Every structure is written in C-alpha cells, then in structure tokens.
Amino acid sequence: MNLEFERPPPGEGIPAIPAVVPRTQVGPFWRRLCWWFFYRVGGWRFRGEFPDHPRLVIIVAPHSSAWDAIWGLAAKVGLNLGIVFMAKQEAFVGPVGWALRKAGGIAVDRAAPGGIAEQVAAEMRERGRMWFLLAPEGTRRRVERWKAGFWKIARAADAPVLCVAFDYPSKTIHLGPVLECSEDFEADMARIREWYRPFMGKNRGTV
C-alpha cells in the first residue's frame, strides 16, 4: 500500500510555513504518517496563511469533539509545527503521554488553574520564539462565555492572537486574522466571536 507520505508543496489547501515558525522534534516517518492521515485519509485542507511571528497565541474553536484534537495533532505533526499545547494531566499516561509530550504537550491540573496564564506568558517571553495553542471554550460543551486565559497570556507575553477554526462540513481548518489584543477584553472578544460565527464544528457551532 502506498501511503503517499510526501507532503505536496504549498497550494491546494496546504499553507506555506514561514521560516520563523518553531519546529517539532518528531522524526520524518511520523511527520509523513500524520500528514497522510490528515490530508489523504481525513480529506482535510487548510485555508489561509500562517503569520510570520516568532511568538503567537493560537485559539481554536469550535471545540465540540475529541476528534478536534486528533485532526489538529495530525496536522501539527504533519506540517512539522512546534506548537505548544496544554492537555489534562490524566491524558499523560503511558505511551499516549509520551507521544503528547513529544508533540509539544504540557500537562495541566484543571482543578488548580491559578497562575497558568502567567507561567505560560513567562515561558513565551523567555523562549523568544514560541507558538502556544488553546481552546478558549475550555470544554466540548456549548458555553456562552469563553475563558479569558488566552487574552491574558497574549497581553502578558506581548504576542498577537491567531484565530483558527475547524469547519467540519467543508473539512477545512481556517487560519484567520491575527489580532493585537487591546485593553478592552469584551471588545476584543466580540470581534473574535463574530469571526467564528460561520464555522461549524463536528457537533455544534460557537453561537
């Protein structure tokens, strides 16, 4: 069976990767396997471009299914993106935990969230080049109000926010606007929520 491991050049739903983007430490076999799974098996594509920023806070929505993490992780590894992400500490067990850490995962205790935003922002400032991803809804259930953690991290780390949306009907991951956060959280959130309005996750939208 030919897995068609080689990733095609940019175009046809495949974004170009700026040189400044952090890279993974995952070997080429796993990168090619993940891309084959994402692009060939899943039939997913990208729309938009990755920004040329060394520090970036990436938010992803709608987050309505565990499949979001599977497709997102496959795309991240397949594109060799060194994106750091948080996951519940219960997931970091055995081979799965090893794989998550290798792919850039950070285990967090969701019962004790205090100080997480400050710790992540400090890490971003210290590294100088770091892309950090999180889901602002904080759960797969529909919520009326998104968590402000991403906004606090972006402000403290002096990093812009990249909006990314999963749209399951079109099997497209949309790379949206890059926003500089203001001092007005509610105004920033209103702009962000409006951009996400058209997109539909596996089980729901964002509004």
Secondary structure, 3 states (H helix, E strand, C coil): CCCCCCCCCCECCECCCCCCCCCCCCCHHHHHHHHHHHHHHCCCEEECCCCCCCEEEEEEECCCCCHHHHHHHHHHHHCCCCEEEEEEHHHCCHHHHHHHHHCCEEEECCCCCCCHHHHHHHHHHHHCCEEEEECCCCCCCCCCCCCCHHHHHHHHHCCCEEEEEEECCCCEEEEEEEECCCCCHHHHHHHHHHHHCCCCCCCCCCC
